């Protein structure tokens, strides 16, 4: 082969290699630019120094956190994101395409970033970013695309000051470190990142409506697990107040023989519903649950009626017929009256009613292992009737969750009940991320993967849990 021919071949190969290298570099540069343009503020923010990140902040988000971060008072309304650092300074992210260039702004991807303390620019010289946190990734998956939300370290929140605040905190994951908040008007979704407790039951998403006078409906998937969790993790003050108030009411009703742990808790082996309200004659309650088996339930309910009667001496027994639907055994004991009623329906409930001379009642209804108990015959029989249902708040996004508690509350009706029987259960201002909302609220608690979520929704006239 002649030398010129060899040189031409080598030159062609070299030119091809150089051209390929140039094309590769151009593609790499373009890819890097496109990636940077598609980054979010979390991709630039340092995980260690960042205390909170407000994505597409709305005025209500700013007001919610302003007591914790006074610097939010100076944040412009049209920014894309606001980061708050532990030292109290801020970083404001605005889109380069819509923002007039600020000479003091840093360019990060598609954002112009203005620091309230420019000397903090070195914060961003790290690969340990917010977006690399497992907590951020897990909580971000719960948010809908392009939806304003808050990402927050829990160590910036104030410590629990009241018993109600501590009880609320006990619903969070034990080792939670980060929380997200999505709030639109009276709809709020708060999610905590942390290790989850195993759930033995999951509640359905629909909640039964209640009659006039109902102030609170609480559904708990596993009461026994919740009791153990409170007993293990709550402070002595909270345990004494909560269990002391419950056992005090039980002693007043049944005497010293019946305590929560041994007299009531063994009954509650399945999902349990508690309904509390007021009538003209006073406060009422009903509790519905499922026991381990029919015989245990029947024996326990019989013991409860016996305890209710035990403080009053028996006198005589009268047998009578009420109407074609009921058979009745009437046991008169001084100022005490006991009636055993068998409701004749297709699906029979055994209803047992004990009434004191002062009008105070204890009522139970049993069908197999399912039972309802309460202190008002009308409330208990109403609980047995078919009812309409409403859908309680559900976890947003596509992540399936295990619902371990939910319900609704009428805050105006609930306030006087707690004031009389348990003032420490006042719900006003009990959670720093849950400001004063509407009168009637529906809520749910769900666990999903590594998160626990509280969803709260204001009840409307079309979706009200109470028949007014």
Secondary structure by P-SEA (a helix, b strand, c coil): ccaaaaaaaaaaaaaaaaaaaaaaaaaaaaaaaaaaaacccccccccccccbbbccccaaaaaaccccccccccccccccbbbbcccccbbbbbbcccccccccbbbccccbbbbccccccccccccccccccaaaaaaaaaccccbbbbbbccccccccccaaaaaaaaaccccccbbbbbbcccbbbbbbbccccccccccccbbbbbcccccbbbbbccaaaaaaaaaccccaaaaaaaaaaaaaaaaaccccccccccccccccccbbbbbbbccccccccccccccccaaaaaaaaaaaaaaaaccccccbbbbbbccccbbbbbbbcccbbbbbbbbbcccccbbbbbbcccccbbbbbbccccccccccaaaaaaaacbbbbbbcccccccbbbbbccccccaaaaaaaaaaccccccccccccccccccccccccbbbbcccbbbbbbbbbccccccccc
